[in-house]
Amino acid sequence: MGVFRMNKEELLEEMDVAEMTLRKLIQRHGFPHPRKAGAQKIFWLVSEVVAWLESCPEAWSERG
């Protein structure tokens, strides 16, 4: 099975949040940090995002 990943635009759309909300989730609520591929490309592993969502419903409900 391959590794599934999302770029920032895909993640923002899937989670229906703004970039500032994503930054707050990373800084304040332990959301997974992005991974880097090369100098410019960042992405998130879907498995890490799903694990965070499943284990951290309080942080997710406080989004914004």
PyMOL CGO cylinders between C-alpha atoms (Angstrom):
from pymol import cmd
from pymol.cgo import CYLINDER

trace = [
    CYLINDER, 0.00, 0.00, 0.00, 1.34, 3.45, -0.87, 0.3, 1, 1, 1, 1, 1, 1,
    CYLINDER, 1.34, 3.45, -0.87, 1.68, 6.49, 1.31, 0.3, 1, 1, 1, 1, 1, 1,
    CYLINDER, 1.68, 6.49, 1.31, -1.17, 8.92, 0.87, 0.3, 1, 1, 1, 1, 1, 1,
    CYLINDER, -1.17, 8.92, 0.87, -0.44, 12.60, 1.23, 0.3, 1, 1, 1, 1, 1, 1,
    CYLINDER, -0.44, 12.60, 1.23, -2.10, 15.98, 0.70, 0.3, 1, 1, 1, 1, 1, 1,
    CYLINDER, -2.10, 15.98, 0.70, -0.60, 19.31, -0.20, 0.3, 1, 1, 1, 1, 1, 1,
    CYLINDER, -0.60, 19.31, -0.20, -1.65, 22.42, 1.70, 0.3, 1, 1, 1, 1, 1, 1,
    CYLINDER, -1.65, 22.42, 1.70, -4.41, 23.39, -0.72, 0.3, 1, 1, 1, 1, 1, 1,
    CYLINDER, -4.41, 23.39, -0.72, -5.94, 19.90, -0.58, 0.3, 1, 1, 1, 1, 1, 1,
    CYLINDER, -5.94, 19.90, -0.58, -5.73, 19.82, 3.21, 0.3, 1, 1, 1, 1, 1, 1,
    CYLINDER, -5.73, 19.82, 3.21, -7.35, 23.24, 3.62, 0.3, 1, 1, 1, 1, 1, 1,
    CYLINDER, -7.35, 23.24, 3.62, -10.16, 22.26, 1.27, 0.3, 1, 1, 1, 1, 1, 1,
    CYLINDER, -10.16, 22.26, 1.27, -10.72, 18.84, 2.86, 0.3, 1, 1, 1, 1, 1, 1,
    CYLINDER, -10.72, 18.84, 2.86, -10.80, 20.27, 6.39, 0.3, 1, 1, 1, 1, 1, 1,
    CYLINDER, -10.80, 20.27, 6.39, -12.71, 23.39, 5.31, 0.3, 1, 1, 1, 1, 1, 1,
    CYLINDER, -12.71, 23.39, 5.31, -10.41, 25.73, 7.22, 0.3, 1, 1, 1, 1, 1, 1,
    CYLINDER, -10.41, 25.73, 7.22, -8.41, 28.85, 6.41, 0.3, 1, 1, 1, 1, 1, 1,
    CYLINDER, -8.41, 28.85, 6.41, -4.61, 28.84, 6.44, 0.3, 1, 1, 1, 1, 1, 1,
    CYLINDER, -4.61, 28.84, 6.44, -4.53, 30.84, 9.69, 0.3, 1, 1, 1, 1, 1, 1,
    CYLINDER, -4.53, 30.84, 9.69, -6.73, 28.23, 11.37, 0.3, 1, 1, 1, 1, 1, 1,
    CYLINDER, -6.73, 28.23, 11.37, -4.39, 25.50, 10.19, 0.3, 1, 1, 1, 1, 1, 1,
    CYLINDER, -4.39, 25.50, 10.19, -1.43, 27.39, 11.65, 0.3, 1, 1, 1, 1, 1, 1,
    CYLINDER, -1.43, 27.39, 11.65, -3.25, 27.74, 14.99, 0.3, 1, 1, 1, 1, 1, 1,
    CYLINDER, -3.25, 27.74, 14.99, -4.06, 24.02, 15.02, 0.3, 1, 1, 1, 1, 1, 1,
    CYLINDER, -4.06, 24.02, 15.02, -0.37, 23.23, 14.49, 0.3, 1, 1, 1, 1, 1, 1,
    CYLINDER, -0.37, 23.23, 14.49, 0.87, 25.73, 17.07, 0.3, 1, 1, 1, 1, 1, 1,
    CYLINDER, 0.87, 25.73, 17.07, -1.75, 25.28, 19.80, 0.3, 1, 1, 1, 1, 1, 1,
    CYLINDER, -1.75, 25.28, 19.80, -3.37, 21.91, 19.36, 0.3, 1, 1, 1, 1, 1, 1,
    CYLINDER, -3.37, 21.91, 19.36, -0.71, 19.48, 18.22, 0.3, 1, 1, 1, 1, 1, 1,
    CYLINDER, -0.71, 19.48, 18.22, -1.84, 19.14, 14.62, 0.3, 1, 1, 1, 1, 1, 1,
    CYLINDER, -1.84, 19.14, 14.62, 0.85, 17.32, 12.59, 0.3, 1, 1, 1, 1, 1, 1,
    CYLINDER, 0.85, 17.32, 12.59, 3.54, 19.53, 11.13, 0.3, 1, 1, 1, 1, 1, 1,
    CYLINDER, 3.54, 19.53, 11.13, 3.95, 19.41, 7.36, 0.3, 1, 1, 1, 1, 1, 1,
    CYLINDER, 3.95, 19.41, 7.36, 6.66, 17.30, 5.79, 0.3, 1, 1, 1, 1, 1, 1,
    CYLINDER, 6.66, 17.30, 5.79, 8.99, 18.63, 3.13, 0.3, 1, 1, 1, 1, 1, 1,
    CYLINDER, 8.99, 18.63, 3.13, 9.81, 17.24, -0.29, 0.3, 1, 1, 1, 1, 1, 1,
    CYLINDER, 9.81, 17.24, -0.29, 12.53, 19.31, -1.84, 0.3, 1, 1, 1, 1, 1, 1,
    CYLINDER, 12.53, 19.31, -1.84, 13.01, 22.98, -1.18, 0.3, 1, 1, 1, 1, 1, 1,
    CYLINDER, 13.01, 22.98, -1.18, 9.48, 24.25, -1.86, 0.3, 1, 1, 1, 1, 1, 1,
    CYLINDER, 9.48, 24.25, -1.86, 6.95, 21.42, -1.57, 0.3, 1, 1, 1, 1, 1, 1,
    CYLINDER, 6.95, 21.42, -1.57, 5.22, 20.63, 1.71, 0.3, 1, 1, 1, 1, 1, 1,
    CYLINDER, 5.22, 20.63, 1.71, 2.65, 17.95, 2.40, 0.3, 1, 1, 1, 1, 1, 1,
    CYLINDER, 2.65, 17.95, 2.40, 0.83, 16.12, 5.19, 0.3, 1, 1, 1, 1, 1, 1,
    CYLINDER, 0.83, 16.12, 5.19, 0.50, 12.38, 5.56, 0.3, 1, 1, 1, 1, 1, 1,
    CYLINDER, 0.50, 12.38, 5.56, -3.17, 11.47, 5.50, 0.3, 1, 1, 1, 1, 1, 1,
    CYLINDER, -3.17, 11.47, 5.50, -2.62, 8.83, 8.17, 0.3, 1, 1, 1, 1, 1, 1,
    CYLINDER, -2.62, 8.83, 8.17, -1.21, 11.43, 10.58, 0.3, 1, 1, 1, 1, 1, 1,
    CYLINDER, -1.21, 11.43, 10.58, -4.09, 13.84, 9.94, 0.3, 1, 1, 1, 1, 1, 1,
    CYLINDER, -4.09, 13.84, 9.94, -6.67, 11.11, 10.48, 0.3, 1, 1, 1, 1, 1, 1,
    CYLINDER, -6.67, 11.11, 10.48, -4.96, 9.95, 13.68, 0.3, 1, 1, 1, 1, 1, 1,
    CYLINDER, -4.96, 9.95, 13.68, -4.97, 13.53, 15.02, 0.3, 1, 1, 1, 1, 1, 1,
    CYLINDER, -4.97, 13.53, 15.02, -8.64, 14.03, 14.14, 0.3, 1, 1, 1, 1, 1, 1,
    CYLINDER, -8.64, 14.03, 14.14, -9.58, 10.77, 15.85, 0.3, 1, 1, 1, 1, 1, 1,
    CYLINDER, -9.58, 10.77, 15.85, -7.57, 11.45, 19.01, 0.3, 1, 1, 1, 1, 1, 1,
    CYLINDER, -7.57, 11.45, 19.01, -8.18, 15.16, 19.45, 0.3, 1, 1, 1, 1, 1, 1,
    CYLINDER, -8.18, 15.16, 19.45, -11.86, 16.06, 19.01, 0.3, 1, 1, 1, 1, 1, 1,
    CYLINDER, -11.86, 16.06, 19.01, -11.67, 18.87, 21.60, 0.3, 1, 1, 1, 1, 1, 1,
    CYLINDER, -11.67, 18.87, 21.60, -9.02, 20.75, 19.64, 0.3, 1, 1, 1, 1, 1, 1,
    CYLINDER, -9.02, 20.75, 19.64, -10.91, 20.24, 16.43, 0.3, 1, 1, 1, 1, 1, 1,
    CYLINDER, -10.91, 20.24, 16.43, -14.14, 21.59, 17.94, 0.3, 1, 1, 1, 1, 1, 1,
    CYLINDER, -14.14, 21.59, 17.94, -12.26, 24.75, 18.98, 0.3, 1, 1, 1, 1, 1, 1,
    CYLINDER, -12.26, 24.75, 18.98, -11.08, 25.50, 15.47, 0.3, 1, 1, 1, 1, 1, 1,
    CYLINDER, -11.08, 25.50, 15.47, -10.82, 29.12, 14.55, 0.3, 1, 1, 1, 1, 1, 1,
]
cmd.load_cgo(trace, "trace")
